[in-house]
Amino acid sequence: MKPGELKRALACAVQAAKASGKLMRQNLRATKRVNASTQYDIKLALDVRSQKLIQARLSRAFPQIGFLGEEGRSTTDDAPLRWVVDPIDGTVNFAYGIPHACVSIALQERRAGAAAHKTILGVVYDPFQDELWTASRDQASRLNGSAIQVSNRRSLSETIVSTGFAKSRSSLERGLPYFLRVVRQVRKVRMMGAAALSLTYVATGRFDAYIERGVSIWDIAAGGFIVERAGGRFWHEPVKEGRVYRLLATNGLIHGKLPLPR
């Protein structure tokens, strides 16, 4: 994608994220219709409505670009360009009326012969704090238009690390021993419930690292890229069907001091 088109795509993604964020704000305290529920996750009708809103705006501006979202897809795995969208990241928080959730939109490119897609644009919008994170291949990470960078903390004993246990019993069983190991090494561990925001908090220097196993590509595609463009490190590896990942995102200075999630 040429620089001019990338700039237009970023503006379009921002507009779509803000439109979906407005819908989230309007419905935070409203009664939510639940489409599906498990012990560790909730799917809302508003997830589907928000994704349709985002997809309509993106597809109208860029009909040639594919789409992969938490609530469905309209592209193949070898599409040269695709949007990767989580319409409400932190759905459980949102369903309970907790104002810590966001919209996550990434644009990914897959060049001929490449093994996987690579993010070239990321937008994360928190409508409750009115915080907008953006980054592109041609622009470093910004928060509400101002440049950001990761923290400069080097000692684990001074760090705040975010983590989570995803949506399955297996992630819980694998994550608990890791949690007990890390919590003894760092100043504080925080479990916020929205992967994209944990990543942008690392990018902004609020957190020093974020670790999790069992997150989906739409949870992390935008936020991980924003971490990298803010000077941090973002390691992720598929653990199931190519779209569920274990990850470690850090300020870079403590990357080798934290064990990788198993």
C-alpha positions as CSV (number, residue, x, y, z in Angstrom):
1,M,0.0,0.0,0.0
2,K,1.4,3.4,-1.0
3,P,1.9,6.1,1.6
4,G,-1.0,8.2,0.5
5,E,-3.4,5.3,0.6
6,L,-2.0,4.2,4.0
7,K,-2.7,7.7,5.4
8,R,-6.2,7.5,4.1
9,A,-6.7,4.0,5.6
10,L,-5.5,5.3,9.0
11,A,-8.0,8.2,8.9
12,C,-10.8,5.8,7.8
13,A,-9.9,3.3,10.7
14,V,-10.0,6.2,13.2
15,Q,-13.4,7.3,12.0
16,A,-14.7,3.7,12.2
17,A,-13.3,3.2,15.7
18,K,-14.8,6.4,17.0
19,A,-18.2,5.6,15.5
20,S,-18.1,2.2,17.2
21,G,-16.8,3.8,20.4
22,K,-19.8,6.2,20.5
23,L,-22.1,3.2,20.3
24,M,-20.3,1.6,23.3
25,R,-20.6,4.8,25.3
26,Q,-24.3,5.0,24.6
27,N,-24.8,1.4,25.8
28,L,-22.5,1.1,28.7
29,R,-25.2,1.2,31.3
30,A,-28.0,-0.2,29.1
31,T,-29.4,-3.7,29.5
32,K,-27.2,-5.9,27.2
33,R,-28.6,-8.7,25.1
34,V,-26.4,-11.8,25.4
35,N,-25.9,-14.0,22.3
36,A,-23.7,-16.6,24.0
37,S,-22.2,-17.1,27.4
38,T,-19.6,-19.4,28.9
39,Q,-17.9,-19.4,32.3
40,Y,-15.0,-17.3,31.0
41,D,-16.6,-15.2,28.2
42,I,-19.7,-13.4,27.0
43,K,-20.8,-12.6,23.5
44,L,-23.2,-9.6,23.1
45,A,-25.5,-8.6,20.3
46,L,-23.8,-5.3,20.4
47,D,-20.5,-7.0,19.4
48,V,-22.2,-8.0,16.2
49,R,-23.8,-4.6,15.7
50,S,-20.5,-2.8,16.3
51,Q,-18.6,-5.0,13.9
52,K,-21.2,-4.5,11.1
53,L,-20.8,-0.7,11.6
54,I,-17.0,-0.9,11.4
55,Q,-17.0,-3.3,8.4
56,A,-19.5,-1.1,6.5
57,R,-17.4,2.0,6.9
58,L,-14.1,0.2,6.0
59,S,-15.5,-1.7,3.1
60,R,-17.2,1.4,1.6
61,A,-13.8,3.2,1.6
62,F,-11.7,0.2,0.6
63,P,-13.9,-2.5,-1.0
64,Q,-10.8,-4.4,-2.2
65,I,-9.5,-5.1,1.3
66,G,-10.5,-8.3,3.1
67,F,-11.9,-8.4,6.6
68,L,-11.3,-10.6,9.6
69,G,-13.2,-9.9,12.8
70,E,-14.1,-11.6,16.0
71,E,-17.7,-11.8,14.8
72,G,-16.9,-13.2,11.4
73,R,-14.8,-12.8,8.3
74,S,-15.0,-12.0,4.6
75,T,-11.5,-12.9,3.4
76,T,-9.1,-15.8,2.9
77,D,-5.9,-16.4,4.8
78,D,-3.8,-15.5,1.7
79,A,-5.5,-12.2,1.0
80,P,-2.9,-9.5,0.3
81,L,-4.6,-6.9,2.5
82,R,-7.0,-7.5,5.4
83,W,-8.6,-5.5,8.2
84,V,-8.4,-7.3,11.6
85,V,-11.0,-6.0,14.0
86,D,-12.2,-6.6,17.5
87,P,-15.3,-4.4,17.8
88,I,-15.4,-4.6,21.6
89,D,-12.2,-5.8,23.3
90,G,-13.0,-6.3,26.9
91,T,-16.6,-7.5,26.4
92,V,-17.0,-9.0,29.9
93,N,-16.0,-5.7,31.4
94,F,-18.4,-3.9,29.1
95,A,-21.2,-6.3,29.9
96,Y,-20.8,-5.7,33.6
97,G,-20.8,-1.9,33.1
98,I,-17.0,-1.6,33.8
99,P,-15.7,1.3,31.6
100,H,-12.5,-0.5,30.5
101,A,-13.0,-1.7,27.0
102,C,-12.0,-0.5,23.5
103,V,-12.2,-0.9,19.7
104,S,-9.2,-2.4,18.0
105,I,-8.6,-2.1,14.2
106,A,-5.5,-3.3,12.4
107,L,-4.6,-3.3,8.7
108,Q,-2.4,-6.2,7.7
109,E,-0.4,-6.9,4.5
110,R,0.8,-10.2,3.1
111,R,3.4,-9.9,0.4
112,A,4.0,-12.7,-2.2
113,G,6.0,-15.5,-0.6
114,A,5.5,-14.2,3.0
115,A,4.6,-16.8,5.6
116,A,2.1,-14.6,7.4
117,H,0.4,-11.2,7.4
118,K,2.2,-8.3,8.9
119,T,0.5,-5.3,10.5
120,I,1.1,-2.0,8.8
121,L,-1.5,0.1,10.7
122,G,-3.0,0.0,14.1
123,V,-5.8,1.9,15.9
124,V,-7.1,1.4,19.4
125,Y,-9.8,3.6,20.8
126,D,-11.0,3.7,24.5
127,P,-14.3,5.6,24.3
128,F,-14.6,5.9,28.1
129,Q,-11.3,7.8,28.5
130,D,-11.5,9.3,25.0
131,E,-8.0,7.9,24.3
132,L,-7.0,7.1,20.7
133,W,-3.8,5.3,19.9
134,T,-2.6,5.2,16.4
135,A,0.5,3.9,14.5
136,S,1.4,3.1,10.9
137,R,4.3,1.9,8.9
138,D,5.0,5.6,8.2
139,Q,4.1,7.0,11.6
140,A,5.4,6.2,15.1
141,S,2.8,5.6,17.9
142,R,0.7,8.4,19.1
143,L,-1.9,9.0,21.8
144,N,-4.5,11.6,20.9
145,G,-2.0,13.0,18.4
146,S,1.0,13.2,20.7
147,A,4.1,10.9,20.4
148,I,4.4,8.2,23.0
149,Q,7.1,5.8,24.0
150,V,7.6,2.8,26.3
151,S,8.9,3.0,29.8
152,N,12.6,3.0,30.7
153,R,12.4,0.8,33.7
154,R,15.1,-2.0,33.7
155,S,14.6,-3.7,37.1
156,L,11.8,-6.2,37.4
157,S,11.2,-5.2,41.0
158,E,10.1,-1.7,39.8
159,T,7.8,-2.9,37.0
160,I,4.0,-3.3,36.6
161,V,3.1,-6.3,34.4
162,S,-0.4,-7.0,33.0
163,T,-1.6,-10.5,32.4
164,G,-4.8,-12.5,31.9
165,F,-6.2,-16.0,31.5
166,A,-8.0,-15.7,28.2
167,K,-11.2,-17.8,27.7
168,S,-10.5,-21.4,28.6
169,R,-9.8,-23.7,31.5
170,S,-6.6,-24.8,29.8
171,S,-5.3,-21.2,29.7
172,L,-6.1,-20.9,33.4
173,E,-4.3,-24.1,34.3
174,R,-1.2,-23.1,32.3
175,G,-1.3,-19.5,33.4
176,L,-1.6,-19.9,37.2
177,P,2.0,-21.3,37.8
178,Y,3.4,-18.6,35.5
179,F,1.4,-15.9,37.4
180,L,2.8,-17.1,40.7
181,R,6.3,-17.0,39.3
182,V,6.0,-13.5,37.9
183,V,4.1,-11.9,40.8
184,R,7.1,-12.6,43.1
185,Q,9.5,-10.8,40.7
186,V,7.7,-7.6,39.9
187,R,6.2,-4.6,41.8
188,K,2.6,-5.3,40.8
189,V,0.6,-7.5,38.5
190,R,-2.6,-6.1,36.9
191,M,-5.4,-8.1,35.2
192,M,-7.4,-5.5,33.3
193,G,-9.5,-7.6,31.0
194,A,-8.8,-5.9,27.6
195,A,-5.8,-7.2,25.7
196,A,-5.6,-4.2,23.3
197,L,-5.6,-1.7,26.1
198,S,-2.9,-3.7,28.0
199,L,-0.8,-3.4,24.9
200,T,-1.4,0.3,24.5
201,Y,-0.6,0.8,28.1
202,V,2.8,-0.8,27.5
203,A,3.3,1.5,24.5
204,T,2.5,4.5,26.7
205,G,4.8,3.5,29.5
206,R,2.0,2.9,32.1
207,F,2.7,-0.8,32.1
208,D,6.2,-2.3,31.5
209,A,5.0,-5.6,30.1
210,Y,1.9,-7.6,29.1
211,I,1.9,-11.4,29.1
212,E,-0.9,-13.8,28.1
213,R,-1.6,-17.2,26.5
214,G,-4.7,-17.9,24.4
215,V,-5.5,-14.5,22.9
216,S,-6.8,-14.1,19.4
217,I,-5.2,-12.3,16.5
218,W,-7.9,-9.5,16.6
219,D,-7.1,-8.9,20.2
220,I,-3.4,-8.1,19.6
221,A,-2.8,-7.1,15.9
222,A,-3.2,-3.4,16.5
223,G,-1.9,-3.1,20.0
224,G,1.2,-5.2,19.4
225,F,2.1,-3.0,16.4
226,I,1.6,0.1,18.5
227,V,4.0,-1.3,21.1
228,E,6.6,-1.9,18.5
229,R,6.2,1.6,16.9
230,A,6.6,3.1,20.5
231,G,10.0,1.5,20.9
232,G,9.0,-1.7,22.6
233,R,9.2,-5.4,21.8
234,F,6.2,-7.6,20.8
235,W,6.7,-11.4,20.7
236,H,3.8,-13.6,19.7
237,E,3.5,-17.2,18.6
238,P,0.5,-19.2,17.4
239,V,-0.5,-22.0,19.7
240,K,-3.8,-23.2,18.0
241,E,-5.1,-23.0,14.5
242,G,-2.9,-20.1,13.6
243,R,-5.1,-17.4,15.2
244,V,-4.7,-18.0,19.0
245,Y,-1.4,-16.8,20.4
246,R,0.8,-16.6,23.4
247,L,2.5,-13.3,23.7
248,L,5.0,-11.2,25.6
249,A,5.1,-7.4,25.0
250,T,7.6,-5.3,26.9
251,N,9.5,-2.0,27.0
252,G,12.4,-4.0,25.5
253,L,14.6,-3.4,28.5
254,I,13.1,-6.3,30.5
255,H,12.2,-8.6,27.6
256,G,14.8,-11.2,28.4
257,K,14.2,-11.1,32.1
258,L,10.6,-12.4,31.9
259,P,9.9,-16.0,31.0
260,L,7.9,-16.6,27.9
261,P,4.4,-18.0,28.5
262,R,4.1,-21.7,27.9
